[in-house]
Amino acid sequence: MLGRVHYFYAKKKSMNHHVKGRIAAFLAGLSALLTLYASLRGILNQKLYTDVAEAGTISSFLVTGSLAQDIILVPTALLLLVLTIRFLGKPSLKILILNLGLISFIFYGYGLYVIQGQYTDLYVMYLAIFGLSLYTMIYGLLAVRWDEASSTSLTKPLRASLAAFLLLIPLVLIPVWLTLIFPDILAHTPSDTYAVFILDLCIVFPALVIIAWLLFANRPAGNILGGVAIIKAFTICLSVAFGEWFQGFAGNLPLNTGMLAIFLPLTLVSLALVIWYFSQLKITP
């Protein structure tokens, strides 16, 4: 009798995870479609941003930066859409991890637009994407069977490398961000990039430290969250590195070699770790 109760309880729990996974996939697909539309609008109609700059809401630096981010968001949204369709057909933990990493980048990208008040004609859509991506992450994490996370495994060198890299990001960038913030505080005036400071210092960096600790401690949850975090790190570093290069190429400001020197190596290392992670992640049935 107890065995039958346990069986039905486990089956119900499995169905709940399945439903949450499908909800996460639906929200991810919708987020991807809206992101694709919004980013293509920004690329094909640059007046979308220049009108806001002419109104004095954003600077020319953010016009070029937004265009660069849109260029990175297009392939991100397309990949997320393809993976979502595949997940709906055949759910897998690896695809779920990929989707969570990609959606976290979309959450971050449109969080910048929402927080810094990028009042283009698409601002309401930015709000929708920001909210949808947040709930996609919530449902995606709820869809993970955390009690079965012990069935995943990473090699010790990979865990240590992931943890060290995730710790390196806040260790390198927190002093840089604080150096940029303090003059703004003294002047009582926020800079163009104040939304970056909010998201990084309040959300991203603490999350990276927690996930790094889980990896160092060999906690099963770290095996899953480490993958999400390294995809997030790669996409953000790529976006910033590309944005810095694009600013010098297409913007009105000279190339910031200092920022490029920080983010280009971070991009390359994080890409190598993404490839290493997905080639080494083992999931025992």
N, C-alpha and C positions, 0 to 999 in steps of 0.2 A: 504493500500500500504506500509506504513512504517512498519507495523507488518510483512509483507511478507519479506521485505528487511532485517529486524532484524533477522527473522527466518533463511534466507539463509546465512547471515553473521555468525550467531552462529553455523550453521551446517558446514560451511567451516572451521571455527576456530576449531571446534571439530575434523574434519578430519585432520587438520594440526597437532594437538596434537597426534592423532592416528598414523599418519605417522612417526612423530618424535619418538614416543614410540617404533614403530617397528624397526626403524633404531637403536635406543639405544639397543634394545634387540638383534638385529643381531650382533652389535659390541661387546656386552657383551658375547654372545655365542662364537664368534671368539676368544675373549680375554681369555675366560675360557678354550677353547680347547688348545690354545697355552701355557697358564699357566700350564695346566695339563701335557702337553708334557715336557715343560722345567723343571718343578719341579720333575717329575718322573726321568728325565735324571740325575738331580743332586743327587737324592737319590740312584738310581741304579748304577750310575757310578761316584763315588766320585773323580775319577781322573780328572773329569771335573774342579774341583776347585783346587785340589792339583797341577795340572800342572801350573796354574796361580800363585799359591803361590811359586812354585819352580822358576818361572821366576822373582819373587820379586815384583810382582804387588800388591798382597794382602798378608796379614799375615795369620798364622795358626788360629788366632782368628776368622777371617772372613770366613775361610774354614768351621769351625764348625758352626758358626753363619748362614752361607748360607744354610747349610744342615738342620739346625733346622727350618729355614724359609720355606724351601721347604716342610718339613713335614707338616707344618701348611697350606701351599698353596694348597696342594693336595685336602683335604676335602673342602676348600674354593672354588676351581675351580669346583669341582663336584657339590656342592650345587648351585653355580651360574648357572651352565649349566642346572640343573633340573628346577630351578626357571625361567630361561629364556624361556625354552620350555613351561612351564606352562603359562607364561605371554603372549607368542605368541598365545596360545590357548584361554586364557581368561584374558585379561589385567585387572589389579587391582592396585590401588594406594599402597596397602601394599606390594605387590610383587615388585613394582617399587622402593619403599623405601629400601627394603631388598637388591635389586640388586645394588642400588647406594652405599649402605654401603659396600657391599662386593667388588665392583669394586674399591672403594676408597682405600681399603686395598691392592688390587693388584697393583694399581697405585703407592702406597707408597712403596711396596716391591720391585717392579722393578725399581722405581725411585732410590732406594739405589744402585742397581746394575749398572744402567746407569751412575749416577753421580760419583760414586767412581771408575769407569773404570774397572769393573769386566770382563776383556777381555777373557772370555771362548769362546769355539767354538760357543756358542749360543748368543753371545753379540748382533748380529743383531736382533735376536728374542726378546731379552730383550728390544731393542729399539722399536720394533713393538708392544709389549705388553704395554709398557709405553705410546706410542702414542695412541693406540687403547683405552686403559682405560681412558685416558684423554678425548677423544672425546665421549666415552660412557657416562661419567659424564655430559658433556656439553649437549648432545642430551637428556639424561635422565632428566636433570633439565628443558630443554625446553619442554619436554613432559608433565610436571606437569601443570595442569590448575591452575595457581596461583590466578586467579580471583575467583576460586571456593575453595580456600584453607580454607575459612571461614566455609566450610561445615565439616571440621575436628575439633575435640575437644579432649582435654586432661584434666584430673582432675588437680586442682590447686596444690595438693601435688606432683603429678608426674612432672608437669612443673617445680616446684621449685627444686625438687630433680635432675632432668636432668640438669637444668641450673647450680646448685651448683656444681655438679660433673664435668660438662664440664669446669667450671671455675677452679676447683681444679687442673685439670691436668696441665695447664700452670703455675699456681701458685706454684705447687710443682716442676715441671720439669725445668722451666726457670732458677731458681738459680742453679740447678744441672748441666744443660747444660753449663751455663756460667762459672761455676767453672771448668768444663772440657776444655772449649774453651780457657780461658785466658792463661794457660801454653803453649798451642799450638801456640797462637799468639806471645807470648814472644820468643818462640823457632823458629818462622817462619816456622813451619812444621805442616801440618794437621795430625790429628790422623786417625786411621782406620775408625772411625765412623763419620767423618765429614759430610757425606751425611745426616745423621740423623739430625744434627744441621741445615743444610740448609732447609730441608723439614719441620721440626718442627717449627723453629723460623720464617721462611718466609711465610709458607702456613698454616700448620695445626693449630698452636696455635692461630693466628689471626682469623681463621675461627671458632674455638671453642668459642672464646670470643664473636664474632658477633652473633653466634647462641644462646649462653647463654643469651645475651641481648634480642634477639627476644622472647625467652621463658619467661624471667622475665617480659617483656613488654606485654606479652600475644598477640603477633602478630601471625596471622594465619600461616605465613610462618614458624614460629618456630616449629609448630606442626609437620611439614613434615621434615624440616632440622634437628630437634632434633633427629628423628629416624635414619636418615642417620649418624649423628655424633656419636650416642651412639654405633651403629654397628661398625663404624670405630674405635672408642675408644676400644671396646671390642676385636676386632681382632688384633689390634696393641699391646695392653697390653698383650693379650694371647701369641702372637708371641715373645715379648720381655721376658716375664716371662719364657716361655718354653725354649727360647734360652739361658737364663742365667742358668737355671737348666741343660740344655743339654751341655752347655760349661763345667760345673763342672763334668758332668757325662762322656762325650766322648771327651772333649778337653784337651789341655795341660795346662790349667790354673785352679787354684782353684776356687771353687764356690764363686761367688760374692754375699754374703749374703745381702749386702746393697741394691743392685739393685733388688734382688729378694724380699726383704722386701717392696720395693716400688711398684713393678709391680704385685706381686701376689694379694695383696688386691685390687688394681685397676682393675684387671681382674675379680675378684669375684663380686665386686660391679657393674661393668659395665655389667656383665652377668645378674645380678638381675634386673638392669634397662632395659635391652633389653627385658626380659620376661615381666616385668611390663608394658613397653611401648606398646608392641603388644597386650597385653591382655586388655589394657585400651583405645587404640586409637579408636575413634568412627568417622565414616564417614557417614554423612547424605546424602542419595541419592538426 
